[in-house]
Amino acid sequence: MIPFENCPICGNKLKEKEVEKLLRGGVNTAIVKVHAEVCLRCGERLYSSETVRCFEQIRARLTRQETAGFQPLGQSFFVPSCNVDDLSG
């Protein structure tokens, strides 16, 4: 899948896993499940070139607001600060 036997960041072993990737395009966000090689030490993720092309297509569709076929998933909110006093209520 990926042309690396070991992590290019820390040199540790890689393992293929199914992961969730958060993608943003314009004001829209999508979560997609894909396979990636994941470092067992530092968590670095390596994606195939095909998967990266898929990410680019999804981001472009999100930017153009072309979300037909995408499944709605809850709501998103912007929280301007993480001040505990601001969050009570």
C-alpha positions as CSV (number, residue, x, y, z in Angstrom):
1,M,0.0,0.0,0.0
2,I,2.6,2.6,1.1
3,P,6.2,2.6,0.0
4,F,7.5,2.7,3.6
5,E,8.4,-0.3,5.8
6,N,8.8,2.0,8.9
7,C,7.5,5.3,10.0
8,P,9.3,8.2,8.2
9,I,8.9,10.3,11.3
10,C,10.2,8.1,14.1
11,G,11.3,4.8,12.4
12,N,8.9,2.5,14.3
13,K,6.7,-0.2,12.8
14,L,3.6,0.7,10.8
15,K,0.3,-1.2,10.9
16,E,-2.7,-1.0,8.5
17,K,-5.8,0.2,10.3
18,E,-9.2,1.7,9.5
19,V,-9.2,5.3,10.7
20,E,-11.5,8.3,10.6
21,K,-10.3,11.4,8.7
22,L,-11.8,14.8,9.3
23,L,-12.0,16.8,6.1
24,R,-13.0,20.5,5.7
25,G,-14.1,22.3,2.6
26,G,-15.4,25.9,2.9
27,V,-17.7,26.0,5.9
28,N,-18.5,22.2,5.6
29,T,-16.9,19.3,7.3
30,A,-17.0,15.6,6.6
31,I,-15.7,12.5,8.4
32,V,-14.6,9.6,6.2
33,K,-13.4,6.1,7.2
34,V,-10.4,5.0,5.2
35,H,-7.5,2.6,5.5
36,A,-4.1,4.0,6.5
37,E,-0.7,2.8,7.6
38,V,-0.4,4.0,11.2
39,C,2.8,4.2,13.3
40,L,2.5,2.2,16.5
41,R,4.7,4.7,18.3
42,C,4.0,8.3,17.2
43,G,0.6,7.8,15.5
44,E,1.7,9.2,12.1
45,R,-0.8,8.2,9.4
46,L,0.3,7.4,5.8
47,Y,-2.4,7.3,3.1
48,S,-2.2,5.8,-0.4
49,S,-2.2,8.3,-3.3
50,E,-5.6,7.0,-4.2
51,T,-6.9,7.9,-0.8
52,V,-5.4,11.3,-0.9
53,R,-7.1,12.0,-4.3
54,C,-10.4,10.9,-2.7
55,F,-9.7,13.5,0.1
56,E,-9.1,16.2,-2.5
57,Q,-12.4,15.3,-4.3
58,I,-14.4,15.4,-1.1
59,R,-12.9,18.7,0.0
60,A,-13.7,20.2,-3.4
61,R,-17.3,19.0,-3.2
62,L,-17.7,20.4,0.3
63,T,-16.3,23.7,-0.8
64,R,-18.8,23.8,-3.7
65,Q,-21.6,22.7,-1.3
66,E,-22.2,19.6,-3.4
67,T,-23.1,17.3,-0.6
68,A,-25.6,15.0,-2.4
69,G,-24.9,11.4,-1.3
70,F,-23.2,12.6,1.9
71,Q,-24.9,11.5,5.2
72,P,-25.8,14.3,7.6
73,L,-24.2,13.7,11.0
74,G,-25.3,15.9,13.9
75,Q,-24.5,19.6,13.9
76,S,-21.2,21.6,14.1
77,F,-20.6,24.6,16.4
78,F,-17.9,27.1,16.7
79,V,-16.9,27.7,20.4
80,P,-14.9,31.0,20.6
81,S,-13.1,30.2,23.9
82,C,-12.5,27.4,26.3
83,N,-13.1,29.6,29.4
84,V,-15.0,27.5,31.9
85,D,-17.0,30.6,33.1
86,D,-18.2,31.2,29.5
87,L,-19.3,27.6,29.1
88,S,-21.6,27.3,32.1
89,G,-25.2,28.0,31.5
